[in-house]
Amino acid sequence: MSNPLPIGAMGWALDKENIKDLEANGCNTKELLAQAKDVLPPFNSLANPKDIVNILDQRNQGACQGHALAMMFSICFFLKTGRWYEFSRAAGYYLSQRYDGIRGDSGSTLSAGRKVATDHGMCLERDWPYPSSYNPREPSGIDYPYKIKVTQPIRDIEIAMEWLSLGLPIQTGIVWGNNMSKELVTQGDTRGGGHSTSLWLLTIEGYVRNLNSWGGSWNGDGVHQWTKQAFAGMLANQNNVFIGYAPDDMEYPIPDVI
C-alpha cells in the first residue's frame, strides 16, 4: 500500500537528535526485562491493540514525536493501572520543542521527548487538547504530575522482540526514505529528518505492531505490521533511534472520572 504522505508527516528532527546522550543514559535492559516477566500481565495476548487504543491523527502538523510520546504514557499508565487515558499530544510536541530550542512547526526529537517524560512531566489530553493548527501556547494552570522514569535505547533485535512480547512499548525515530509508507525503512536522507511512531505488542504470527499517527484511514486502521527481519534492518541503521519505555517507578495520580 502507498498512501500520499501528510504535509506535516516529517516531524522527527533528526538533525537535532542527541543519539549519544540517549545511549549514555539508558537503564540495565536485562534487569528490566527480568523484572517485567514477574510483574507484567500477558498483554501480548490481546487480539488487537485497537480494542483499547484510539489511533489519532497529527493532521498537517509535524507532531509525530509528540503523538508517539503521548502513546508511551498511555501504554505505561495502562500497564501500571489497567486504565486507559489519552495523554496530551500537544504537550508531548510543544514541550519537546522547548527542550530542542525549535521554533515553528518543524518537528522535535526523541531525546527531548525523554526529558519531558523523565524530568518535566506530562498532562492528560483533556488538560492540553491537540489544536487544529500549530499553536505552542501553553494553557494556564496546568499540572504535569505524570512521569516515566525508566527509558532504554534499544539496538538489539532480540531485546526489542522480548520487550514487545512482554507488553512494553517502543518509540521509533526512523529516517525518511522512499518506502516510509511501506514495511521497510532502511534508507533515508538524514538531512530530511524522519518520522516517529509507536511499537506495541506482537501478533500471534510474530509480527510487530506499529501504531502510526496518520489517522485511522492510514493502512486501513492506522496500524501496520513489521516482520522481524524488517525490524532488524531498521535497528541496524545507526541513524534510526528506538527507545523502550517501561512503567517501573512511574509517577502518576489516578485521574478524576471524566
C-alpha positions as a Markdown table, in Angstrom:
| # | Residue | x | y | z |
|---|---|---|---|---|
| 1 | Met | 0.0 | 0.0 | 0.0 |
| 2 | Ser | 1.2 | 3.5 | -0.8 |
| 3 | Asn | -0.7 | 6.5 | 0.5 |
| 4 | Pro | 0.0 | 10.2 | -0.1 |
| 5 | Leu | 2.0 | 11.4 | 2.9 |
| 6 | Pro | 0.5 | 14.1 | 5.2 |
| 7 | Ile | 2.0 | 17.5 | 4.8 |
| 8 | Gly | 3.4 | 17.5 | 8.4 |
| 9 | Ala | 4.5 | 13.9 | 8.5 |
| 10 | Met | 8.2 | 14.7 | 8.6 |
| 11 | Gly | 8.2 | 15.6 | 12.3 |
| 12 | Trp | 11.2 | 13.9 | 13.7 |
| 13 | Ala | 14.0 | 16.4 | 13.9 |
| 14 | Leu | 16.9 | 14.0 | 13.3 |
| 15 | Asp | 19.4 | 16.8 | 12.7 |
| 16 | Lys | 18.9 | 17.9 | 16.3 |
| 17 | Glu | 18.8 | 14.4 | 17.8 |
| 18 | Asn | 21.3 | 13.6 | 20.5 |
| 19 | Ile | 21.8 | 9.9 | 20.0 |
| 20 | Lys | 24.9 | 9.7 | 22.2 |
| 21 | Asp | 23.1 | 11.2 | 25.1 |
| 22 | Leu | 20.2 | 8.8 | 24.7 |
| 23 | Glu | 22.5 | 5.8 | 24.6 |
| 24 | Ala | 24.6 | 7.0 | 27.6 |
| 25 | Asn | 21.5 | 7.4 | 29.9 |
| 26 | Gly | 19.8 | 4.1 | 29.5 |
| 27 | Cys | 18.9 | 1.5 | 32.1 |
| 28 | Asn | 20.0 | -2.0 | 32.6 |
| 29 | Thr | 17.9 | -3.7 | 29.9 |
| 30 | Lys | 18.4 | -7.3 | 31.1 |
| 31 | Glu | 17.4 | -6.5 | 34.7 |
| 32 | Leu | 14.3 | -4.6 | 33.5 |
| 33 | Leu | 13.2 | -7.5 | 31.3 |
| 34 | Ala | 13.8 | -10.0 | 34.2 |
| 35 | Gln | 11.6 | -7.8 | 36.5 |
| 36 | Ala | 9.0 | -7.3 | 33.8 |
| 37 | Lys | 8.5 | -11.1 | 33.4 |
| 38 | Asp | 7.4 | -11.3 | 37.1 |
| 39 | Val | 5.1 | -8.3 | 37.3 |
| 40 | Leu | 3.5 | -7.6 | 33.9 |
| 41 | Pro | 0.4 | -9.3 | 32.8 |
| 42 | Pro | 0.5 | -11.1 | 29.5 |
| 43 | Phe | -0.7 | -8.2 | 27.4 |
| 44 | Asn | 0.8 | -9.8 | 24.3 |
| 45 | Ser | -2.4 | -12.0 | 24.4 |
| 46 | Leu | -4.5 | -9.0 | 23.3 |
| 47 | Ala | -6.1 | -9.8 | 19.9 |
| 48 | Asn | -5.8 | -6.2 | 18.7 |
| 49 | Pro | -4.5 | -3.1 | 20.4 |
| 50 | Lys | -7.2 | -1.2 | 18.6 |
| 51 | Asp | -9.6 | -2.7 | 21.1 |
| 52 | Ile | -8.4 | -0.1 | 23.6 |
| 53 | Val | -6.2 | 2.3 | 21.6 |
| 54 | Asn | -7.6 | 5.2 | 19.7 |
| 55 | Ile | -5.4 | 5.8 | 16.6 |
| 56 | Leu | -5.2 | 9.6 | 16.4 |
| 57 | Asp | -4.2 | 11.9 | 13.6 |
| 58 | Gln | -1.4 | 14.6 | 13.7 |
| 59 | Arg | -3.1 | 16.1 | 10.6 |
| 60 | Asn | -0.9 | 18.8 | 9.0 |
| 61 | Gln | 1.5 | 19.3 | 11.9 |
| 62 | Gly | 4.9 | 17.7 | 12.3 |
| 63 | Ala | 3.9 | 16.5 | 15.7 |
| 64 | Cys | 4.5 | 12.7 | 15.3 |
| 65 | Gln | 7.1 | 12.6 | 18.1 |
| 66 | Gly | 4.6 | 14.2 | 20.5 |
| 67 | His | 1.9 | 11.7 | 19.4 |
| 68 | Ala | 4.2 | 8.8 | 19.9 |
| 69 | Leu | 5.4 | 10.1 | 23.3 |
| 70 | Ala | 1.8 | 10.5 | 24.5 |
| 71 | Met | 1.2 | 6.9 | 23.4 |
| 72 | Met | 4.1 | 5.8 | 25.5 |
| 73 | Phe | 2.4 | 7.4 | 28.5 |
| 74 | Ser | -1.0 | 5.9 | 27.7 |
| 75 | Ile | 0.5 | 2.4 | 27.4 |
| 76 | Cys | 2.7 | 2.6 | 30.5 |
| 77 | Phe | -0.2 | 4.0 | 32.5 |
| 78 | Phe | -2.4 | 1.2 | 31.3 |
| 79 | Leu | 0.3 | -1.4 | 32.3 |
| 80 | Lys | 0.5 | 0.2 | 35.7 |
| 81 | Thr | -3.2 | 0.7 | 36.5 |
| 82 | Gly | -5.3 | -1.3 | 34.0 |
| 83 | Arg | -6.9 | 2.0 | 32.9 |
| 84 | Trp | -6.6 | 3.7 | 29.5 |
| 85 | Tyr | -6.3 | 7.5 | 29.3 |
| 86 | Glu | -5.3 | 9.8 | 26.4 |
| 87 | Phe | -2.2 | 11.9 | 27.3 |
| 88 | Ser | -1.6 | 15.3 | 25.7 |
| 89 | Arg | -0.1 | 15.1 | 22.2 |
| 90 | Ala | 0.3 | 18.9 | 22.3 |
| 91 | Ala | 2.3 | 18.8 | 25.5 |
| 92 | Gly | 4.4 | 16.0 | 24.1 |
| 93 | Tyr | 5.2 | 18.0 | 21.0 |
| 94 | Tyr | 5.5 | 21.6 | 22.2 |
| 95 | Leu | 7.3 | 20.9 | 25.4 |
| 96 | Ser | 9.8 | 18.8 | 23.5 |
| 97 | Gln | 10.3 | 21.7 | 21.1 |
| 98 | Arg | 11.3 | 23.9 | 24.1 |
| 99 | Tyr | 14.0 | 21.5 | 25.1 |
| 100 | Asp | 15.2 | 21.3 | 21.5 |
| 101 | Gly | 15.1 | 25.1 | 21.1 |
| 102 | Ile | 13.0 | 24.7 | 18.0 |
| 103 | Arg | 10.5 | 27.4 | 16.9 |
| 104 | Gly | 7.9 | 26.8 | 14.3 |
| 105 | Asp | 6.3 | 23.6 | 13.1 |
| 106 | Ser | 9.4 | 21.6 | 12.2 |
| 107 | Gly | 9.3 | 18.6 | 14.5 |
| 108 | Ser | 11.0 | 17.6 | 17.7 |
| 109 | Thr | 13.5 | 15.0 | 18.9 |
| 110 | Leu | 13.1 | 11.7 | 20.9 |
| 111 | Ser | 15.8 | 12.9 | 23.3 |
| 112 | Ala | 13.8 | 16.0 | 24.2 |
| 113 | Gly | 10.7 | 13.8 | 24.5 |
| 114 | Arg | 12.5 | 11.7 | 27.0 |
| 115 | Lys | 13.4 | 14.8 | 29.1 |
| 116 | Val | 9.7 | 15.7 | 29.1 |
| 117 | Ala | 8.9 | 12.1 | 30.2 |
| 118 | Thr | 11.5 | 11.8 | 33.0 |
| 119 | Asp | 12.1 | 15.4 | 34.2 |
| 120 | His | 9.3 | 17.8 | 33.2 |
| 121 | Gly | 6.3 | 15.5 | 33.3 |
| 122 | Met | 3.1 | 15.2 | 31.2 |
| 123 | Cys | -0.6 | 16.0 | 31.4 |
| 124 | Leu | -3.7 | 14.5 | 30.0 |
| 125 | Glu | -5.2 | 15.3 | 26.6 |
| 126 | Arg | -8.2 | 16.9 | 28.3 |
| 127 | Asp | -5.8 | 19.4 | 30.0 |
| 128 | Trp | -4.0 | 20.5 | 26.8 |
| 129 | Pro | -6.1 | 19.4 | 23.8 |
| 130 | Tyr | -4.4 | 19.0 | 20.5 |
| 131 | Pro | -5.1 | 22.1 | 18.3 |
| 132 | Ser | -6.3 | 22.1 | 14.7 |
| 133 | Ser | -3.2 | 24.0 | 13.6 |
| 134 | Tyr | 0.3 | 24.7 | 15.1 |
| 135 | Asn | -0.2 | 26.6 | 18.4 |
| 136 | Pro | 2.5 | 26.1 | 21.0 |
| 137 | Arg | 0.9 | 28.4 | 23.5 |
| 138 | Glu | 0.5 | 26.5 | 26.8 |
| 139 | Pro | -2.8 | 26.8 | 28.6 |
| 140 | Ser | -2.6 | 28.4 | 32.1 |
| 141 | Gly | -2.8 | 26.4 | 35.3 |
| 142 | Ile | -1.7 | 23.0 | 34.0 |
| 143 | Asp | 0.0 | 20.5 | 36.3 |
| 144 | Tyr | 2.3 | 17.8 | 34.9 |
| 145 | Pro | 2.2 | 15.1 | 37.5 |
| 146 | Tyr | 2.9 | 12.1 | 35.2 |
| 147 | Lys | 6.5 | 11.0 | 34.7 |
| 148 | Ile | 8.0 | 7.9 | 33.2 |
| 149 | Lys | 11.4 | 7.3 | 34.9 |
| 150 | Val | 12.5 | 4.2 | 33.0 |
| 151 | Thr | 13.6 | 4.5 | 29.4 |
| 152 | Gln | 16.0 | 2.5 | 27.4 |
| 153 | Pro | 17.5 | 2.9 | 23.9 |
| 154 | Ile | 17.4 | -0.4 | 22.1 |
| 155 | Arg | 19.6 | -1.7 | 19.2 |
| 156 | Asp | 19.4 | -5.4 | 19.6 |
| 157 | Ile | 16.6 | -7.2 | 17.8 |
| 158 | Glu | 16.2 | -10.0 | 20.3 |
| 159 | Ile | 15.9 | -7.5 | 23.2 |
| 160 | Ala | 13.4 | -5.5 | 21.1 |
| 161 | Met | 11.3 | -8.5 | 20.4 |
| 162 | Glu | 11.3 | -9.6 | 24.1 |
| 163 | Trp | 10.5 | -6.1 | 25.2 |
| 164 | Leu | 7.4 | -6.0 | 22.9 |
| 165 | Ser | 6.4 | -9.6 | 23.8 |
| 166 | Leu | 6.1 | -8.5 | 27.5 |
| 167 | Gly | 3.7 | -5.7 | 26.5 |
| 168 | Leu | 6.3 | -2.9 | 26.8 |
| 169 | Pro | 6.2 | -0.1 | 24.2 |
| 170 | Ile | 8.9 | 1.3 | 22.0 |
| 171 | Gln | 9.0 | 4.7 | 20.4 |
| 172 | Thr | 10.6 | 4.9 | 17.0 |
| 173 | Gly | 12.6 | 7.6 | 15.2 |
| 174 | Ile | 13.0 | 6.5 | 11.5 |
| 175 | Val | 14.9 | 8.3 | 8.8 |
| 176 | Trp | 12.8 | 9.3 | 5.9 |
| 177 | Gly | 13.1 | 7.0 | 2.9 |
| 178 | Asn | 11.4 | 6.2 | -0.3 |
| 179 | Asn | 9.5 | 3.4 | 1.4 |
| 180 | Met | 8.3 | 5.3 | 4.5 |
| 181 | Ser | 4.7 | 4.3 | 4.0 |
| 182 | Lys | 5.6 | 0.6 | 3.4 |
| 183 | Glu | 7.1 | -2.1 | 5.5 |
| 184 | Leu | 10.8 | -1.5 | 5.0 |
| 185 | Val | 12.5 | 1.7 | 6.1 |
| 186 | Thr | 16.2 | 1.1 | 5.7 |
| 187 | Gln | 17.4 | 4.0 | 3.6 |
| 188 | Gly | 16.9 | 7.7 | 4.1 |
| 189 | Asp | 18.3 | 11.2 | 3.8 |
| 190 | Thr | 19.4 | 12.3 | 7.3 |
| 191 | Arg | 19.1 | 15.9 | 6.2 |
| 192 | Gly | 15.4 | 15.5 | 5.7 |
| 193 | Gly | 14.6 | 14.2 | 9.1 |
| 194 | Gly | 12.1 | 11.4 | 9.6 |
| 195 | His | 9.0 | 10.1 | 11.4 |
| 196 | Ser | 8.2 | 8.8 | 14.9 |
| 197 | Thr | 5.7 | 6.0 | 15.6 |
| 198 | Ser | 4.8 | 3.7 | 18.5 |
| 199 | Leu | 5.5 | -0.1 | 18.5 |
| 200 | Trp | 3.4 | -2.1 | 20.8 |
| 201 | Leu | 2.7 | -5.9 | 21.1 |
| 202 | Leu | 3.3 | -8.7 | 18.7 |
| 203 | Thr | 0.8 | -10.7 | 16.6 |
| 204 | Ile | 0.4 | -14.4 | 17.1 |
| 205 | Glu | 2.5 | -14.8 | 14.0 |
| 206 | Gly | 5.3 | -12.7 | 15.5 |
| 207 | Tyr | 4.8 | -9.5 | 13.5 |
| 208 | Val | 5.5 | -6.2 | 15.3 |
| 209 | Arg | 2.5 | -3.8 | 15.6 |
| 210 | Asn | 3.3 | -0.3 | 14.5 |
| 211 | Leu | 0.8 | 2.4 | 15.6 |
| 212 | Asn | 1.1 | 5.4 | 13.3 |
| 213 | Ser | -0.3 | 8.9 | 13.9 |
| 214 | Trp | -1.7 | 9.4 | 10.4 |
| 215 | Gly | -5.2 | 8.6 | 11.4 |
| 216 | Gly | -7.4 | 5.5 | 11.2 |
| 217 | Ser | -7.6 | 5.8 | 7.4 |
| 218 | Trp | -3.9 | 5.0 | 7.0 |
| 219 | Asn | -3.4 | 1.4 | 6.1 |
| 220 | Gly | -7.0 | 0.7 | 6.9 |
| 221 | Asp | -6.9 | 1.1 | 10.7 |
| 222 | Gly | -3.8 | 3.1 | 11.5 |
| 223 | Val | -1.8 | 0.0 | 12.4 |
| 224 | His | 0.9 | -1.6 | 10.3 |
| 225 | Gln | 2.9 | -4.8 | 10.8 |
| 226 | Trp | 6.6 | -5.3 | 10.5 |
| 227 | Thr | 8.4 | -8.6 | 10.1 |
| 228 | Lys | 11.2 | -9.4 | 12.5 |
| 229 | Gln | 13.6 | -9.2 | 9.5 |
| 230 | Ala | 12.5 | -5.7 | 8.6 |
| 231 | Phe | 12.6 | -4.6 | 12.2 |
| 232 | Ala | 16.2 | -5.9 | 12.5 |
| 233 | Gly | 17.2 | -3.9 | 9.4 |
| 234 | Met | 15.8 | -0.7 | 10.9 |
| 235 | Leu | 17.6 | -1.3 | 14.2 |
| 236 | Ala | 20.9 | -1.8 | 12.3 |
| 237 | Asn | 20.6 | 1.6 | 10.7 |
| 238 | Gln | 22.6 | 3.9 | 13.0 |
| 239 | Asn | 20.6 | 6.9 | 12.1 |
| 240 | Asn | 17.4 | 5.4 | 13.4 |
| 241 | Val | 16.5 | 5.6 | 17.1 |
| 242 | Phe | 14.4 | 3.3 | 19.2 |
| 243 | Ile | 13.6 | 4.0 | 22.8 |
| 244 | Gly | 11.8 | 1.5 | 25.1 |
| 245 | Tyr | 9.5 | 2.8 | 27.8 |
| 246 | Ala | 8.6 | 0.9 | 31.0 |
| 247 | Pro | 6.2 | 1.6 | 33.8 |
| 248 | Asp | 8.6 | 0.8 | 36.6 |
| 249 | Asp | 8.7 | 3.7 | 39.1 |
| 250 | Met | 6.2 | 5.7 | 37.0 |
| 251 | Glu | 4.9 | 8.7 | 38.8 |
| 252 | Tyr | 1.1 | 9.2 | 38.4 |
| 253 | Pro | -2.1 | 10.2 | 40.1 |
| 254 | Ile | -5.3 | 8.4 | 39.3 |
| 255 | Pro | -7.3 | 11.0 | 37.2 |
| 256 | Asp | -10.8 | 12.1 | 38.3 |
| 257 | Val | -13.5 | 10.3 | 36.4 |
| 258 | Ile | -14.3 | 12.3 | 33.3 |
